[in-house]
Amino acid sequence: MLKKIITMIALTSLYTAPTMADTLDDVIDRGELRCGVVLDFPPIGYRDANNEPAGFDVEYCNDLALSLEVDPVILPLTWSERLPVIVTGRADVVFGGTSDSLARARTVGFTIPYAIYYAQGVVNSNSGIKTFEDMRGKRVAAAVGTVPEQEWLEIAKEWGEEDNYQGYQSENEVFLAVAQGKADIGITTNTAVLPITSKYDNIDAGPRMPWTTDYTSVVGKREDVTWLNYLNLFVTHQVRSGRYQELWDKYVGGQAPELRIPGVMY
C-alpha cells in the first residue's frame, strides 16, 4: 500500500509540475523585444546623425518586434558581448553579423543564415598593400572576438607574425587606427568598405581575405527550440515578402546574396 501511495504522489507531481515559459511567451507577455545589435558595423548597424540606432540589423529587430506585436528595445553591443548577452538573459535575440560556428553553437543557438558576408581589408593609403600577400610584415588590425580576428591569427601564426597583430574592442577603433597610421590594414566585411573609404580620405579598399564566405545567423538561447523555430520562420518570411532584398538594397546596394548553400537544404 505504501508503495502504491508513493507512486500516486510521484505521478501527481509529474502531471501538476508547472510549465516553464519560453522566450516566445516571455517576449509577448512582457510586451517588448530586447534585441542586441552591434552598432559599429555600418551600414549593417550604426548610429545615425541623431545618435539613434540604424542599419540593416536594426530594421530586422524592428520587423521582428512588429511580427510579435511588441515594442523593440535595441541593446548596443560590442563584438565580444554577442554571446554573453544571450547566455545571461539580458537579450532575447541578437542580430550582429554572428558566424554560425560549431564552437559557438555549444553555447548559443543559431537560426538559418539571414545575411552573408566576406572578409575584406581597408588599408592606409600609404601602406603599399594591394594584394593579400602584401600583408606580410604589415601591422594588421581587427575587432576582438570576430571571425576575421580568429582567421587572421591562424595565418599570422603560419607566417610568424603574431606580434604585428592589433586587436581592438570595436571596428570604429580599427578604422581609426588605420586612418592614424597605427595599423596598415584593418580587416572588416565587404559591406563596411564603402562607408569607411567614403568617410576617411586616407583609407582605401583593400584585398579580399582568402577564407570562406561568412554565413551569419540570428542568435537565441541554445535550449529554446520554440524560439529558434519562430526566428527561422521569421527569416524565411523576410525573404519571401521581399523585405530582405528591400533592406539590402537600402543599406548595401545591389542584389542581396543568396542565402541557400549549394548542396544543403534549409
N, C-alpha and C positions, 0 to 999 in steps of 0.2 A: 504493500500500500504506500509506504514512504517513497519508494522508487517511482511509483506512478504519479504521486503528487509533485515530486521534483521535476519529472518530465513535463507535466502540465504547466508548471510555473515557467520552465525554460521556453516552452512553446509560446506561452502568453507573452513573455518578454520579447520574443522574436517578432511576433506579429504587431506588438504595440510600440516597438522601438521608433523613436522619432526619425523622420527622414531629413537628410541634410539638403538644404537648398543649394543649387548650383549657381555658377556665376550668371547664367542667363536670368534666372529668377531674381538673384540679388540685384542685378542692374535694373531690371524692370521695377522691382519693389522700391528701390532707392530713388528711382526717377532720374538717374544721371549715369553717364558712362565715363569712367576715369580712363582716359586714353593717353598713353605715353608716346611722345614724339621727340625725335632728335631735331632741334631747331637750328643747328649749324650745318645743315646739309642742303643748301639751296640748289635747285628750286624745289626739291622734294620736301624739305622742312626748313623754315626760316622765320624771321620776324620782319613784318612789312614796315613801311615808313611811319606808321603809328605805333610801332613796337608790339603789334598784335601777331599771334601765330598765323602762319600762312604756308601754302605749298600743297603739293600733291598728297602727302600723308595726312596733313591737317584736314583736307577736304574729305579724305577717306574716313577719318574719325567722325566728322560731321555727318557723313552719309550713313555710317553705321548707327550712330545715335538716332538719326531720323527713322531708320528702319525699325528701331526698337521703341520709337515714340518717347524718347528720354532726352535730357539735356546733355550735351557734350562738355566734358571738363578736360582741357588739354594740360597734361603734365610735361613740362620741358625736361628732357633727359640728356645726359652725356652718353657717349657710345658705351661706356663701361657700365652704365646703370640699366641697360635694357633688360637684362635677365633678372637682376636682383629685385627690380621693382615689381616683377610678376611673382617671384618666389615669396616675397614678403607681403604680398597682397595690397600694395599701395596703388597698383593699377590693375584694371580689369583686362586690358589688352594693350599691346604695343605695336604701333606702325613705325618702324625705324630702320628700314633697309637691313633687316637681320637675316643673314645667311642661314639656311636650314641645315647646319652641320650635324652629323651624328653625335658628336661630342656634346653639343648644346642640347640636343634632344633628350639627353639623360636628365636635364634639369628643368626644361620648359617644353611646352607643346607647340607644334608648328602646324599651320594650315598649308594648303596647296599654295604655290607661288602666286603672289599678287603683283610683283614687279621684278624686272630683270635688268641687271646692270653688268658692265665690265669695268675693270680697273684701268685707270689711265693716270699719267703723271701731269702735273703742271710745273713748269720749270722757270727758274730765274732767267731772264733774257741773256745774262752774261755767263750762264752755266756751261754752254757748249754742248748741251745734251740734245741730241736729235733722235737717237735710237735707244733701244733698251740696253745694248752693250755699252753705250756711252755712260751708263750709270756707274760703271766700275770706278772705284776711287772717289766717288762723289758723296756728298752728305745728303742722305735720304731721310725724309720725314713722313710720318703717318700718324693717324689718331690711335690712341691706345685702346685695345680691346676690339679692334676691327679685323676683318679677314685680310685686307691689304697689309696690315701690320704683320699678321701671322705668316702670310705667304712670303712677304719680303724678307722676314727674318730667316726663313729657311734658305733663301737664295743667298742672303748676306753671309750665312754660316758656310755655305759651299764656297763662296768667294773669299772667305776670311775677312769680311768687312763689317762685322757686327759693331765695331767701335764707331763706324760712320753713321750709325742709325740714330735718329732723334724721335722720341715718342712724345706726343702732345695730347692733352685731355680733350681737345676739340679740333675740328677741321679748320675753324677760323684761325686758331693758333698756328696750325700747319701752314696755311696760306700766308699768314703774316710773316712767319719765319722765312718763307721763300722770297717774299717781297723785300724783306730787310737784308737778304743775303746770308742769313744764318744757316739756311739749308739750300742746296742746289735744286732739289726736286721734292715735291710733295705728292704722295700717292692718294688719289681720290677715285671717284667714279666718273664715267663719261658724262653723266648728266650735270655735274658740277663744273665742268671745264669752261663752258661758255660764260656763265655768270662770273666766274673768277677772273678769267682773262679780260672780261669787259670792265671789271672793277679796278684791276691793277694794270698800270701802263707797262710795268717791267716783268709781268708774268705771261708766259706763252704756253700754248698747248704742247704737251709732251708726248712721249711714246705710250702706246698701249702696253699693258703688262701681259706677260706670257701665260698667266694662269687662266683657269677655266672661267666661263661665264658665271656670274653671281646670281643664283636664284634666291630671292628673298621672300620670306613668309611673314604672315601675321603671327604674333606670339600671344599665347594664353597659358593658363595653368596646364601642366602636363597631364594631370589626372582627370581633368574636366572634359570628358569626351563630348558631352552635350553642348558645351560652349564652343569647342573646336568644330563640331559639326555645323553649328549655326554660322560660325565665321567662314567655313568653307563655302557654304551656300551663299553667303554674302559676297564673297569674291566672285563666284560664278555669275551672280546677278549683276554685279558691276560690269562684267564683260558683256553679258547678254543684252543688257539695256543700252550699251554704247557709252556708258559713263566712264569706263576705263579709258577708252580712246579719247573721249572729250577732255578729260583731265590731263592725260598725257600730252595731248596737242596744246593745251593751255599752258602747261608749265615746262615741258621739254621740247615739244615740237616734232612733227612728223608722225609716221606710222608707229603705233605702240607695239612693242615687242610681243611676239607670240609666246604665250605663257605655257603652252604644252611642250613637253620634252619629247623629241622624236624617239619612238620605240617604247614610250612609257605612257600608260593610261592613267589619267587622274579622274 
